Amino acid sequence: MGGVDLFDEFEDLTRTADAILGYSIRTLCLDDPDRKLDRTRYTQPALYVVNALSYYRKLRETGVVPDFVAGHSLGEFNALLVAGAYDFETGLRLVQKRGELMSQATNGAMAAVLNASEREVRAVLEEGGLAAVDLANFNTPSQIVISGRAEDIETARPLFQTGKHLFVSLKTSGAFHSRYMEPARAEFARFLAGTSVSELQIPVISNVTARPYENHRVKELLTRQIVSSVRWSETIEYLLGYEEMDIEEIGHGSVLAKLTKKIRREASDIGMRQANPVEKSPERPVKKPVESADVKVRKWNEAYSVGTCVRSTTGDYGNLETATQAIVLFGHRPAVYVHGYRGYFDLDELEPVR
């Protein structure tokens, strides 16, 4: 996992981590003599510490505070740390507890399905009688992670190995981000209830909603994250909705940076496919065409002026107000920037307040 220079640079925090965890985080990350690093109860604290120290180094070198933060699954705890929800020690204790609880899940498995949309994955699972399998991670529009009982994931394997899709088993110890983590969610909620959470100083995009956290929902959403899908693709698309948005990965590796590039590319491809639909098949009934993003934007701007009072249909954000005219993002997404929310909303997720 690396991090030797980080541990030397932040000796006090490294000692603090050792005292909380009861073992040497340096030894775990650099040597791993007992082969524990791939076990989630050890992986999660290790990632949290390395991510945190990496951010502190970046902040020390540049003095630049991000406008937004987001983290994939465990990384969301680091995002909340950066936003001031809690201090380093509190976050590590939360992550340690989360790892312990999630490690207790047994007989679970996860697999990545590549070259398949959410609709295609759901259709294959339904046709295969695998309603007990959940969609755990939406990493990109065409990379979905499924999660469930080990036998069900194995049953799904041949259904996704028909030539069009790719099926890759993941090295996990449980069915994370699925209904099977409910015992862990319930116990983590009780643990989190005794933790003090401060008001966020930077917007944090939630894995559960793919929208910024509201201060009064931090504990709720952080708990729900254990059993909910990680809506990463939507998170990145949301952030890319801001002009000149520069997304940088902090911490170990470059997995998320690569996902961001893929999301950018696939979002653009989706727009091209919608603009150039496949010719109708004479063997199938012709469906009523869906309104294009351009048409939705034109109709919205004709009907509603800047400053229109609107309400979200997907979350309880209260009454909001449009700050701009509607536009087409990524070539396919009809959206409008909204005051009181500091971001873009899909037009399909808004209704004017009469």
N, C-alpha and C positions, 0 to 999 in steps of 0.2 A: 504494500500500500504506500510505501514511501513516507516522507515526512521528517527525515533525520534533522534537516536544518530547521524545520519548524519547531521541533521539540527543544532544540538548543536555544532558539531565539525566544521562545516563550516558556522558560523554565518554570516560572511560578504557576502558570496555568497547567502545565504538564504535571507538576506535583499535586495540584488540586485535583486533577482528573484521577491520578493514581489513588489518592485518599478516598475519593468517592467510589471508585470502581473496585478497589481492593486488589488491584494488580497493576503492573507496569504497562501503560498504554504504549510506551515506546517499544518495549520488548514485543508486545503483541503485534504491532504494526510492522516492525522491521525484521523480527526474527521468527515469530510465531512458532516457538519450539514445540508446543503441544498441539499444533494444527487446529486451533480454535477459531481462526479468523473467518472461516467460511460458515460459522454457526451464527445465526442471526442475533443471539443474545450478546455476542462479542462484535459482530460486524457493525451493528447499529451504533454503539458507543464509539467505535473506532472511526467510523465515517463522520459522526458528529464532531468529534475532536479535531480531526484533520481539516474538515470543512471550516470550522470556526477559526482555527489558527491561520488557515490560508486567507480568510477574509481579513483578519486582524493585520496580517502582513500587508495585504493589498491596501488597506486603509492607511496604514503607517507610511507606505511608500508614496501613495498618490493623494491622500487626503480627500478623495472623492467618495461621496455618499450616494448610493444609487437612488433613482427616482422610484423604482419598483423593485420588489424581490419576489422570488418564487422558488420552490424546491420540489423536486420529484420524490414523493413518498417521504422517506426519512429526512430528505433534504428540506422539507417544509419546516422542520424544527429549527434548522439553521436560519431559514428565512425569517422566522419569527424572532429569533435571537437578534438578528441584524436590525429588525424593526423595533426592538426595545420591549418586546412582550415580557421578557425575563432575562436574567443574567446568565452567564456561562454555566455556573454551577447548577442552577435550577433546571436549565435546559438539559444538561447531562443527566441529572437524576430522572427527568421525564423519559429521556431516551433509554436509559438503563432499564427502567420499569417496562417500557414498551417492548424492548427486546426480550426481556424475561418472559413476559406474557405471550408474545407471539411465538416464542420458542416452544411453548407448551402445546401448540397445535400439532396434531399428528395425522398421518394418513392423508395428507394433502399434497397437491402438486400444482405446478403452473407451467404454461407453455406459451411461446410467442407464435402467433400466426401472421405470416408476412404475405404481402400481395393480396390482401383481402380487406374490404371495407367493413365497417361495423354491421351494415345491413347483411352483407354476405356471411359474416361469421355467425350472426344470430340465425340466419336461415339454415345454415349447415347444422348448427346445434339443435334447432327445432326439428328438422327433418330426421336427425339421428336420435331423437328421443332423449336429448341430453339437457333437459330443462334445469337440472341441478348444477350445471356449470355456469359460472358467472364471468362477466367481462371485467377484468381487474385493472388493466392499464390501457388507455388510448394514447399510445406513444406518438403515433403519426396517423394520418388518415388511412394508411394502409398497413399499419403494424399494431395489432391488437394482442394483448396478453390475456389468456383465459386462465381461470383458477377454479379448483374444485377438488373433489375426492380423487385420490390417485388413480383409482380404477376407471373413473369417468374420463379423466384426462387421457389415459391410455386408450380408452375406447374412441376418443375423438381423433386420435392420431391418424388412422387410415382415412378418415373422412376429409382431412385436410391435406392428404398426400395424393391428390389425383392429377397432379401435373401443373395445375394453375397456381396453387398456394404452396407455401413452405411452412413446415411445422417444426419448431425447435423447442425441445424440452429445456426448462430452466432449472438451475441448481438451487432449489429452495427447500426449506424444511417444512413448509406448510402452505395452505391455500390462502395466501395473503390477499387482502383487499377483496374479500368475498364474505358471503353470509356465514361461512364456517369460522370466522374470527369473532363472532358475537360474544363468546365468553371473555375473550381478551378485551373487546370493546367495553363491556360492562365493568370489568375490573379496573380498566384504565380510567374510566369515567369517575369511579370512586376515588382513585388515587389523585387524579387531576383536580377533583373538587377541593382538595386541601391546598392547592397551589395558587399563589397570588399572580395574576396576570395584569400587566400594565397596559395603558392605552398605546396603540401602535403609532410610531412616529413616521413610518414609511408604509405605503400600501403593500400588502402581501396578498398574492393571488392564491386562493384556496384550491387545493386538489379536488375538493368535493364539488365546488360550484364553478370553477374556472373564472371566478370573479373576485374582486378584492374582499378581504375579510371585513366584516363589521365588528367593531370592538366588543359588542355584547355577545357575539357568537363565536369568539375564539375557542373557548373550551368545547363548545358543542361540535364545531366543525373539525377540530383537531381530534376529537374522540371518534366522530363518524368516519374519519379518514381510514380507520383500521378496517372497516367493513365496506367502504365505498370504492368506486372506481377512481383511479388517478386520471383526471381529464387533462393530460399534459398537452395534447395537440391543441385543444381549445385554449389552454392557458397561453401558449405561444402565439396563437393567432390573435388572441385578445391584445397581447403586448405589441404585436406587430401592427396593430391598428393605429398606434401612435406614430406620428411623423418622425422620421429620423431616429427611430428606436434602435439602439445598439445593445444587443443581448450578449452578455459575457458569462461564461461558466467559471465559477470559483470552486476550488477543491481538487480532489484527486480525479484524474482522467479527463476525457473529452467526449464521453458518451452523449451528454445533453447537447453539446455544441453540434455534434453530428446529427442528432435528432432535429435540431432547429433548422439546419440546412435542408433536411429532408422535408420538414413541414413546409418551409418556404416553397420548395419546388413542387410538392404535391398540391398545395393550395393553388398555385398558379395553374397546374395541370387540370385541376377540377374546374377552374374557371374556363379554360379552353374547351373542355369536354361539354360544359353546359352551353357554351356559345356555339359549338358545332356538334349537335346531337347525332347519334348513330341513326342511320336510315331505319325506318319502321320495318319490322319483320311482318310479312303477310300472314305468318302462321299464328300471330298473337294479336289480341284485340288492341286497337289503338287507344292509348290513354290520353286523357285531356292534358295538354301541355301545361307544365308548371310555369308560372310567371317568372320571367328573368329578373335578375337583380336590377338591371337598368329600368325595367318597367316599374318595379316596386318603388325604386327611388324617385322616379318621375312622378308617380301617383302621390307619394308621400309629400313631396315638395309642393305639388299643386294644391294639396288639401290642407297642409299644416305649415305655418310660418315658424321662423326661429323664435324660441321663447314659449312654445307650446307646452302646456303641463301634461306630463305623461306618467304612466305607472307601469312597472315591470310585471310581466305575467309569469316570471320564473322565480321571483324572490321578493321578499318583503322589504323594499327599500324606501317605502313611502312615496309621496309625490315628488317627481323630478321635473326638470325643465330642459328642453333641448337648447343647445348652445350654438348649433350650426345647422345648415341644411343637411339632408341625408346625402350620403355618397356611397359609391361601390368600392369596398375594400378587397384587395387581393384578386380583383377581377370577377368576384362571384358573391361577395358578402354585402348585402344592403344594410347600412348601419348609419347611426347618427350619434354625435357626441352629446353627452348629457351632463348638465350641471348637477351638483349634489351627489355625483357618483364618480366623477373624474375619469371618464372613459367612454368608449363606444358601446352602444347596445345594438344588437340586431333588430331591425324593424319588426321582425316576426315576434320579438319578445317584448314589444311595447304596445300599449293601448293608450290613446289620448284620454285625458280626464275631462269629461264634459261638464 
